[in-house]
Amino acid sequence: MEIRHLFPKEALDAGLKPVEHLYLVKSGVLELLDQQNEVVAAYGPKSVLGMSEILRGGKIVGTVIAQRSTSVVAIDKAHILGDLSDAEANVTEMLGAVVDTVGRRAVTR
């Protein structure tokens, strides 16, 4: 995890390449520009960018730039996916325990 500070109009990430980080906007504003450099979305403090792209292995289809001085927290994709794998294992374990418990109750009744 790292904090990045961007100057106005500085690019955070150019689109059309795999997303490697989840970004949390700490301060300032990020804009997503399409291929014609038109603003299609803006992200202010507490906004999250890149989660859906990380989860489905996609790309941001545009360029993300700072509208003004902006700080973001960048979290590496491997860290996010590793945490999700651990969570998935925990959920599977919990569901297994629930099924075992329900099965025992059904047998004892």
C-alpha positions in Angstrom: 0.0 0.0 0.0 1.3 3.4 -0.8 0.0 7.0 -0.9 0.4 8.8 -4.2 0.2 12.6 -4.6 -0.8 13.9 -8.0 -0.5 17.4 -9.4 -3.4 18.9 -11.4 -3.8 17.2 -14.8 -1.3 14.5 -13.8 -2.4 11.0 -15.0 -2.9 8.4 -12.3 -3.2 5.5 -14.8 -3.7 5.3 -18.5 -6.5 3.0 -19.6 -6.6 0.0 -21.8 -4.1 -2.0 -19.7 -4.8 -4.4 -16.8 -5.6 -2.8 -13.5 -2.8 -3.4 -10.9 -4.1 -1.3 -8.0 -7.2 -0.4 -6.2 -7.3 3.3 -5.6 -9.0 5.1 -2.7 -9.3 8.9 -3.1 -8.0 10.5 0.1 -8.3 14.1 -1.1 -8.9 16.0 -4.3 -10.8 14.8 -7.4 -9.9 12.3 -10.1 -11.6 12.3 -13.5 -12.0 9.5 -15.9 -11.5 10.6 -19.5 -12.8 8.6 -22.4 -10.8 8.2 -25.7 -12.0 11.6 -26.9 -10.7 13.2 -23.6 -14.3 13.9 -22.4 -14.9 13.5 -18.7 -17.2 10.5 -18.1 -16.9 10.2 -14.3 -15.4 12.1 -11.3 -14.3 10.6 -8.0 -13.9 12.6 -4.8 -12.8 11.8 -1.3 -13.7 8.3 -0.1 -14.3 7.1 -3.7 -12.9 3.7 -4.8 -11.6 3.0 -8.3 -10.7 -0.3 -9.8 -12.5 -2.9 -7.7 -14.7 -4.2 -10.4 -11.8 -4.3 -12.9 -9.7 -6.2 -10.4 -12.4 -8.7 -9.7 -13.2 -9.5 -13.3 -9.7 -9.0 -14.7 -10.7 -6.0 -16.8 -9.2 -2.7 -17.8 -10.2 0.9 -17.1 -11.3 2.1 -20.5 -10.0 5.6 -20.3 -7.4 7.7 -18.6 -7.7 8.8 -14.9 -6.3 12.2 -14.2 -6.2 14.5 -11.2 -8.6 17.5 -11.6 -6.6 19.4 -8.9 -3.9 18.3 -6.3 -5.1 14.9 -5.3 -3.9 12.1 -2.9 -4.8 8.5 -3.3 -4.1 5.3 -1.5 -2.9 2.6 -3.9 -3.4 -1.0 -2.8 -1.8 -3.7 -4.9 -4.1 -6.1 -6.7 -2.3 -9.1 -5.3 -3.0 -8.0 -1.8 -6.7 -7.5 -2.6 -7.1 -10.9 -4.3 -5.1 -12.7 -1.6 -7.5 -11.2 1.1 -10.5 -12.3 -1.0 -9.1 -15.8 -1.3 -8.7 -16.0 2.5 -12.2 -14.6 3.0 -13.6 -17.2 0.5 -12.0 -20.0 2.4 -13.4 -18.7 5.7 -16.9 -18.4 4.2 -16.7 -21.9 2.8 -15.6 -23.2 6.3 -18.4 -21.4 8.0 -21.0 -22.7 5.5 -19.7 -26.2 6.1 -20.1 -25.8 9.8 -23.7 -24.6 9.4 -24.5 -27.5 7.1 -23.0 -30.0 9.7 -25.0 -28.3 12.5 -28.3 -28.4 10.5 -27.6 -32.0 9.5 -27.0 -33.1 13.1 -30.2 -31.4 14.2 -32.2 -33.0 11.5 -30.9 -36.5 12.5 -31.6 -36.0 16.2 -35.2 -35.0 15.7 
